[in-house]
Amino acid sequence: MKKRVLLSIFMLTLVTGMTGCASSDSGTVIILKDPKKLEQIHVNKSTKDQVRKLLGKPQSITIHSNETEHWVYQSTHTDYTEVYLAKKALSFVPVPYLGTAIGLVDIGPEKIEESHTLSLIFSKKGILKQTKKETKHK
């Protein structure tokens, strides 16, 4: 039993030490964070076709009564912190209640989410008239 506990502690230390942040992305995050692509979009110059070729299909398109179009590109990026990874590793520890007890300790967030939104408004002639980029952290 003593060897098992020592092995569990060793494995936990090893797993926790080897982990950094894990993350998950959608392809749109990469596009919205790519300054080279975003620098190619110009108000009063870029057309809907040029933007679609550059950024792909938007998540939503709204056509307004004045015949302007509002395009929205959205993405979410999630970083899973060491806290999340350690809790996952501890959930498999064979020592009764250890994983649960450590999981109850609040030592920081398990994940950090970053949401990106790019809004584009096109004139009725299909020319870009306005852009707005927003980033929110949760």
C-alpha positions as CSV (number, residue, x, y, z in Angstrom):
1,M,0.0,0.0,0.0
2,K,2.9,2.4,0.9
3,K,4.5,1.8,-2.5
4,R,1.2,2.5,-4.2
5,V,0.8,5.9,-2.5
6,L,4.4,6.8,-3.3
7,L,3.9,5.8,-6.9
8,S,0.7,7.9,-7.1
9,I,2.4,10.9,-5.6
10,F,5.4,10.5,-8.0
11,M,3.0,10.2,-11.0
12,L,1.0,13.2,-9.9
13,T,4.2,15.3,-9.6
14,L,5.4,14.1,-12.9
15,V,2.2,14.8,-14.7
16,T,1.7,18.2,-13.1
17,G,5.3,19.2,-13.9
18,M,5.1,18.2,-17.5
19,T,1.8,20.0,-18.2
20,G,1.6,23.6,-19.4
21,C,-1.5,25.1,-20.8
22,A,-3.5,23.1,-23.2
23,S,-5.7,25.0,-25.6
24,S,-8.4,24.6,-28.2
25,D,-9.1,26.9,-31.1
26,S,-11.4,27.2,-34.0
27,G,-10.0,28.0,-37.4
28,T,-11.6,31.5,-37.2
29,V,-9.4,32.4,-34.2
30,I,-6.3,32.0,-36.3
31,I,-7.8,34.2,-39.0
32,L,-9.0,36.9,-36.5
33,K,-5.6,37.0,-34.8
34,D,-3.6,37.1,-38.1
35,P,-2.6,40.8,-38.6
36,K,-1.4,40.1,-42.1
37,K,-4.9,39.1,-43.2
38,L,-6.7,41.8,-41.3
39,E,-4.3,44.5,-42.7
40,Q,-5.6,43.6,-46.2
41,I,-9.1,44.7,-45.3
42,H,-9.6,48.4,-46.0
43,V,-12.7,50.6,-45.3
44,N,-14.0,52.3,-48.5
45,K,-12.0,49.9,-50.7
46,S,-12.5,46.2,-49.9
47,T,-15.4,44.5,-51.5
48,K,-17.6,41.6,-50.1
49,D,-15.9,39.2,-52.6
50,Q,-12.4,40.2,-51.5
51,V,-13.3,39.8,-47.8
52,R,-14.9,36.4,-48.3
53,K,-11.8,35.2,-50.2
54,L,-9.6,36.4,-47.4
55,L,-11.6,35.4,-44.3
56,G,-14.0,32.8,-45.6
57,K,-17.7,32.6,-45.0
58,P,-18.9,34.7,-42.0
59,Q,-20.9,33.1,-39.1
60,S,-23.8,35.5,-39.8
61,I,-25.0,37.9,-42.4
62,T,-27.8,40.4,-41.6
63,I,-29.3,42.5,-44.4
64,H,-30.8,45.8,-43.2
65,S,-33.7,47.8,-44.6
66,N,-31.3,50.3,-46.1
67,E,-29.7,47.4,-48.1
68,T,-26.5,47.4,-46.1
69,E,-25.1,44.1,-44.9
70,H,-23.6,43.3,-41.5
71,W,-21.2,40.4,-41.5
72,V,-20.0,38.8,-38.2
73,Y,-17.0,36.6,-37.7
74,Q,-16.8,35.1,-34.2
75,S,-14.4,32.7,-32.5
76,T,-13.5,31.4,-29.1
77,H,-10.1,30.4,-27.8
78,T,-9.8,28.4,-24.6
79,D,-6.7,27.8,-22.6
80,Y,-6.9,25.0,-20.0
81,T,-4.6,25.9,-17.1
82,E,-2.4,23.7,-14.9
83,V,-5.3,23.7,-12.4
84,Y,-7.5,21.9,-14.9
85,L,-4.8,19.4,-15.9
86,A,-3.9,18.7,-12.2
87,K,-7.5,18.1,-11.3
88,K,-7.9,15.7,-14.2
89,A,-4.7,13.9,-13.1
90,L,-5.8,13.7,-9.5
91,S,-9.2,12.2,-10.5
92,F,-7.3,9.0,-11.3
93,V,-5.2,8.9,-8.1
94,P,-6.0,5.6,-6.3
95,V,-5.8,7.2,-2.8
96,P,-9.4,7.6,-1.5
97,Y,-10.7,11.2,-1.4
98,L,-7.3,12.8,-2.3
99,G,-8.4,13.9,-5.8
100,T,-11.7,15.1,-4.4
101,A,-10.1,16.9,-1.5
102,I,-7.6,18.7,-3.7
103,G,-10.3,19.5,-6.3
104,L,-12.2,21.4,-3.6
105,V,-9.3,23.8,-3.0
106,D,-9.7,27.0,-5.1
107,I,-6.3,27.7,-6.5
108,G,-7.3,29.5,-9.7
109,P,-9.3,29.2,-12.8
110,E,-9.4,25.9,-14.7
111,K,-9.8,27.6,-18.0
112,I,-9.5,31.0,-19.6
113,E,-11.7,31.8,-22.5
114,E,-11.1,34.6,-25.0
115,S,-13.9,35.5,-27.5
116,H,-13.1,37.4,-30.7
117,T,-15.7,39.2,-32.8
118,L,-15.1,41.0,-36.1
119,S,-18.1,43.0,-37.4
120,L,-18.1,44.3,-41.0
121,I,-20.7,46.6,-42.5
122,F,-20.9,46.8,-46.3
123,S,-22.8,49.4,-48.4
124,K,-25.5,48.4,-50.8
125,K,-22.9,48.5,-53.5
126,G,-20.8,45.9,-51.6
127,I,-18.0,48.1,-50.4
128,L,-16.8,47.9,-46.8
129,K,-17.9,50.9,-44.8
130,Q,-17.1,50.1,-41.2
131,T,-15.2,47.5,-39.1
132,K,-15.3,46.7,-35.5
133,K,-13.1,44.2,-33.7
134,E,-13.9,43.1,-30.1
135,T,-12.1,40.8,-27.7
136,K,-13.7,39.6,-24.4
137,H,-12.0,37.6,-21.6
138,K,-14.0,35.2,-19.4
